[in-house]
Amino acid sequence: MDIKKLHYVVTVAQELSFSRAALKLHMSQPPLSQQIRQIENHLGMALFERSTRSVSLTPFGVLFVAKAQRVIAAHTELGECVQSFQTGIQQPIKLGCIGLAFEALVAKKMAILSGHSPKLNVVLEEGTSAELVARCQSGQLHGAIIRLFDPELPTKDIHYLSSEHYVFACPKQWLIEDKSTSIKTFCGKPFIHYPKALQPKLHEKIEAVFSQAKAQMNVIQEVKTKSTTLSLVAAGMGFAIVPQSMMNKYASEVDFIEITEHLPSVDYYLYCQDWQVHERMNTLYEVFKSPEFT
């Protein structure tokens, strides 16, 4: 059971398709299927359940893949460590980051990080909070900038960075000149929302605020990303509720108005299970949380 075989298993698990996994691994499907069968025979247990239409992990497969990802990450980390000593170049910090945090926090800090003495070399990877936490736990990332989504995450692993408020984003052709207004202003107007699955609790609180204000919520579209949302707002399709950091990028296309009702703030955290995972993680945290580095 070598690293190459573990890569085969993990790739099939990620793609849940032998054909897509084979394409990703730059090999044909029959040899990949044969390799997986040989691995399962060696283990004495099935990793995947196969049908003519789908591939899924068995309960043992779920456990095996989680452990395999940690082994692959540790193997990669070991290679990077050896290389850093050979070349004298420090291995980069592998940092996950949710899309919202790029606008609100990370973009402002990257130039500071590159100019830090000694230089902080950071490799960024984007994803959802849940995805990035999972990659941290499997050893694929050293840390991640996330929004809290799981109250069961250990408090020792969650490190506060910053907060921002929500604002209304409105089409300029609506000609709303108020600097702040109530949700009542938009009663029945087309509203561009986001899928409840992304942030269920926040979704419920937004609905509650509409209800308390006795304002009809007229959802015409649900969009996952804030950039797509604001593109639709700019096109005049409707209004949205977005973090205030989006104002910096879209002020020429969209009108932003403060919300008089109370909504939860957008809070950003650094998720890191162990400061020793990289010798510069603590320095990275200090740069990101400090108002001096802006």
N, C-alpha and C positions, 0 to 999 in steps of 0.2 A: 504494500500500500504506500506508494510514493506520492509526492506533491502533484505530479502530473495527473494521476488518477483522481486525486481529490478535486482538482480543477474540473475534471470531466463531470463528476457528481454535482458539484456546486453550480456549474453552468447549466446543466439540465434542470436543476432545481429552480434556478433563477428564471429560466425561459419557459419551463413546463412544456417543453416541446423538443423532441429529439432533432427535428430538422433545423429549427432555429439555433439550438445549441451547437449543432455540428457546423453551421454556417459561422457562428461566432468563434468557434475553435479552429476554423480553417481546415476542416476535415469533412469527409463524406459521412452520411448518416449510418450506414451499416456497420463500419468499424466502431463508431461511438456506441451504438446499441450493444455490440458484442462486448466492448470494454465494460459497460455498465453491468451486463449479465455476469461477466467474470468476477467483477467486484462483489456483486450480490451473492454469487456462489461461494466466494471466499469468506464472506461474512456469515453465510448461512441464514440470511434474512433479506427480505425484499426492501429496497429503498423507495421504489416507485410502484404505483398502481397504474397500469396501462389499459387503455381501451382504444377502440378504433378512432375515437374523437378527442380523447384528452389524456393528459399525464398529470398525476398528482403524487405528492409525497405520502408514504405510509407514516404512521406515528413514529416508528423507529427512524425513518428517513428524515423527519423533521429534526429529531435529536442529533442524528449523525451529521446532517448538513450544518447545523449550528456549531458543532464541535470542529468540523472540517474547516469552516470559515475562520475560526480562531487559529487553527494550525497554519493555514495559508497566510493569514495576516502576520503571525509570529515569524514565519519563514521569510516573508518579504521584509519585515522589520529587521531581522538578523542580517539579511543581505545589505540593507541600507546602512546598518550600523558598521559593518565591515568596510563598506565602500567609503563611508565618511572618515574612518580612521586612515584608510589608504590614501585618500585624496586630500584630507585636511578640510573638506567642505562639510559643514554640518547638515544632517538630514533635515528636510523641511517638516514643519508642523502640518499635519493633514487635518484640516479644519472643515467641518460641515457647516452649512449655513442655509437657513430658510430664505426664500426669495425676498420677503418683506424686510429682512434685516440688512440686505445689501443696500437698499435705499436709505434706511434709517440710521445705519450704524457702520457697516463694514466698508462701504465705498470711501467714507471720510477717513477711515483709519489706515487703509492700505498703504498710502504714500508715507504715512508716519512709520508704519512697520518696516517698510523698505529702507527708510532712512535712519532707523534705530541703530544705535551702536552698542554691541555688535548687531549686525543686520539680522532681522527676524524674517526667515524665509518661510512663507506660508503658501500652501497649496489648497485652494478652495474647492469644495464639492457641494453642489446644491441639492436640496431634497426637502421633503416634508419633515416636520419635527419627529414624527414616529419613525420614519425611515432612517434619519440621521442618528437617533438614539440607538436603533438596532445595529447600525454600522459601528458605532462606538463600542457597543457591548460585544461585538464579534471581533473587535480589534482592527477593523479597517480604517477607523478614524481615531485621532488622538482626542478630539473634542468636537463639540458642535454648538452653534448659536441657534437657539430654538425658542419657541413659545411653549409655555407649560400646557400640556394636553393630557397628562396622566397624573392624577394626585398620588398614585402609588410610587412614583419615582422617589428614591431616597433623597432626603433634603441635603445630605452631605455631598451629593453629586450635582446639585443645582446651585449656580452662582449668579446672582443678579447683576445685570449690566446696565440697563436703562429702560425708560418708558416713554410712550408718546400717546397722544389723544386721537380719537376718531373725529373726522369732519365730513360734512356733506360734499359730494362732488356733483356739480350741476352743469348741464349744457349751457354754453354762453348765450345761446339764442333764447333762453328762458328769461334773460335780463333781470335776474334777482340781484339787487344791489345791497341787501343787508349783509353786514359782516357776521352776524349770528342770527339764528332763527330756530324755531321749534319744528319738530317733526310734523306738527299740524299743517305747516305750510305746504307739505308734499302729500297731503291726504288724497289718495286715489291716483296720484301721478305714477307713471311707469317707473318701477324700481328694479335696478339690476342688483341681484343678491348673489350669494355664493352657496354651494351645496352644504346642507346641514352636516354632512359627515365630516367636513373639514374641521369645524369648530362647533360641536353640538351645543355646548353651554352658552357660548357667545351668541349663537344663532337664536337660542331661546330668549336670551336677554334682549336682543334687538326686537324680537316679536313682542316681548312684554312691554317695551317702551312704546311701541306703536299702539298697543292695546290700551295702555294707561293714558295715552294722549288722545284716545278715541280717533285715531287716524287710520284709515284703511290702507293696508299694505297691498299694493298692486304689483306683484312680481311678474315681470315679463321675460326675464332671462336669469339663469344661474350660471355663474362663471367662476372658474377656479382661481385664475390669476388676476392680480390687481391691474397689471398692465393692459390685459384684454378688457377688463371692466372699464378702465378709463378711456380706452379707445372707443368703446360703445357709447360712453357718456359724451365724449367729444363729438361723436357723430349725431348726437341729439336723440338717442334712443330712450334715455331715461336718466334718473339720478342714482347715486350709490353712496354708501357709507364706507370711507376708506381711511387708513392711517394718515396723519398729517404730513409725514415725510414724503408722501406722493406729490405734495404741492410743489416741491422743488423742481420736479421734472416736467410736470404737466400744466403749470400755471398759465402758459400762453394758449392752451387749448381748452381748459376747463375752469369754471369758477368754483372756488372752495369757500365754504361757509361753516363757521363754528356751530356746534350743536348745543342748544340750551339744556336739553335733557341730559341726564347722567348716563353714560355708558362706561363699561370697564375700560381701563387703559390697555394699551398694547405693551406688554412687558416682555423684554428679551433677557434670556439667561444663557450662560455658558454651561453646557453639560459636559462634565469631565469626571470620570470615575476615580482617577488616580493622577495626582499632579506629577508623579514620577514617570508617567507614560512617555513624556518628552521633557528633557531638561529645561526647555524654555517656555513650558505651558504657563507657569506662574507669571512670567514676564508678559506674555501675550494677554493674559487676563487683566493685568494692571493697566496695560495700554487701552484695552477696550472699555474698561469701566471708569477710567479717570476722565473727568471733564477737562483736565489740563491738556490732554492729547486730542484736540479737535481742530 
